[in-house]
């Protein structure tokens, strides 16, 4: 979690990929599995998590809130069909967050971080949207 709060996408990518490598089967390569995988990690760490919650102009895949510290994460997850496609799929997730104004539903939080995560088999790629791109 520290990697996500710090905006350290390299570490978050490495850790998410390590979790996938250690836990999933090739039978699990579905977007809904990856979505539940992320949700389970955050819930297990004690965070408030909303899945497919209406926010902004659409539904976020995952919104995580830490009310005590007034910070939140918005995550859009995509399943990639090749390793080469992962970067574009992350960018598409970030574009969706910005276009659908998902972060606007989190006014009052001091820190709002938005991430696109793409998954291909047992690998993850994490990218972050800057607050400047969100107009926060």
Number of C-alpha atoms within 10 A of each C-alpha: 12 9 13 18 15 11 19 15 18 13 15 22 19 15 16 21 20 14 15 18 14 10 11 15 11 8 8 14 17 15 16 13 14 24 21 14 17 17 22 13 14 17 13 10 10 10 16 15 19 16 15 14 14 14 16 17 13 15 17 23 23 22 25 20 20 15 12 6 10 14 17 24 19 24 27 24 26 25 22 23 14 10 14 10 14 22 17 12 21 26 20 18 24 26 16 16 26 18 13 16 18 25 24 16 12 19 12 10 15 11 16 22 20 24 24 24 30 29 29 21 21 19 19 27 23 26 22 20 19 15 13 7 10 18 10 11
